[in-house]
Amino acid sequence: MVAMGRFLQLALPAGVLATGILFSSTSTWAKPEYSRKTKKECSFCHPPDSWNLTDAGKYYREHHYSLEGYKGPAKK
């Protein structure tokens, strides 16, 4: 009985942590390979602290993961 209690003390927190990691790491589309391929920082396609896409990111996704032909917003 004592061994079962000790097991739960160790396994329960580990299980909760593993579950949290599993569900927090949803299938992400942003990949480090994209940054290496384009030689751009992540912030080029994603706003700060977000997985949303900027116009450049949407262009990249819609043009078969290529920035070829992308023209950024006009400079003022």
Backbone torsions as a table, in degrees:
resi	resn	phi	psi	omega
1	MET	NA	-39.0	179.0
2	VAL	-66.7	-38.9	179.8
3	ALA	-63.7	-37.9	178.7
4	MET	-65.4	-40.1	178.1
5	GLY	-63.4	-42.8	178.8
6	ARG	-65.0	-39.9	178.1
7	PHE	-60.5	-44.9	-179.8
8	LEU	-65.7	-34.9	178.2
9	GLN	-62.8	-31.2	-179.6
10	LEU	-93.1	-43.7	-173.3
11	ALA	-74.4	-37.6	-176.8
12	LEU	-62.6	-51.8	177.4
13	PRO	-61.6	-37.8	179.1
14	ALA	-64.5	-40.5	178.6
15	GLY	-65.6	-41.9	178.4
16	VAL	-63.6	-43.5	178.6
17	LEU	-62.6	-46.1	179.9
18	ALA	-62.9	-40.8	178.3
19	THR	-64.0	-42.8	178.1
20	GLY	-60.5	-42.8	178.8
21	ILE	-65.6	-41.8	-179.6
22	LEU	-60.7	-45.6	-176.5
23	PHE	-81.7	-21.9	178.4
24	SER	-83.0	-19.5	179.4
25	SER	-99.7	62.8	178.0
26	THR	-62.9	167.1	-178.0
27	SER	-62.4	109.6	-179.5
28	THR	-94.0	144.1	-179.2
29	TRP	-95.1	-26.8	178.4
30	ALA	-71.0	131.1	-177.6
31	LYS	-132.7	144.3	177.7
32	PRO	-57.7	-27.4	179.6
33	GLU	-62.7	-33.9	179.4
34	TYR	-63.1	-42.9	180.0
35	SER	-64.8	-42.0	178.3
36	ARG	-66.7	-39.5	-177.7
37	LYS	-65.6	-43.7	-175.2
38	THR	-89.0	-13.6	-175.5
39	LYS	58.9	34.6	177.7
40	LYS	-118.8	153.4	174.2
41	GLU	-73.1	158.5	178.3
42	CYS	-57.2	-35.3	-177.7
43	SER	-67.2	-10.8	176.1
44	PHE	-66.7	-37.6	-178.2
45	CYS	-106.0	-15.4	-177.9
46	HIS	-127.4	134.2	173.2
47	PRO	-63.3	160.2	179.3
48	PRO	-56.7	139.2	176.8
49	ASP	54.0	39.4	-178.5
50	SER	-152.0	150.8	173.0
51	TRP	-98.4	2.0	175.7
52	ASN	-64.8	166.4	-178.1
53	LEU	-109.4	143.0	170.2
54	THR	-80.8	179.1	176.6
55	ASP	-59.3	-37.0	178.7
56	ALA	-64.7	-41.5	179.0
57	GLY	-64.6	-39.8	177.9
58	LYS	-66.0	-40.7	177.7
59	TYR	-61.5	-44.9	-178.9
60	TYR	-59.7	-45.3	-179.3
61	ARG	-66.5	-43.0	-175.2
62	GLU	-76.1	-16.2	-178.7
63	HIS	-111.8	43.5	174.1
64	HIS	54.0	45.8	175.5
65	TYR	57.1	50.6	176.1
66	SER	-142.1	140.6	175.6
67	LEU	-97.6	6.7	-179.3
68	GLU	-58.4	125.8	179.9
69	GLY	87.4	-2.3	-178.9
70	TYR	-72.3	129.8	174.8
71	LYS	-117.5	118.3	-178.3
72	GLY	-65.7	176.7	178.4
73	PRO	-60.5	146.2	-178.8
74	ALA	-63.5	135.2	178.4
75	LYS	-77.2	140.4	-179.7
76	LYS	-92.4	NA	NA
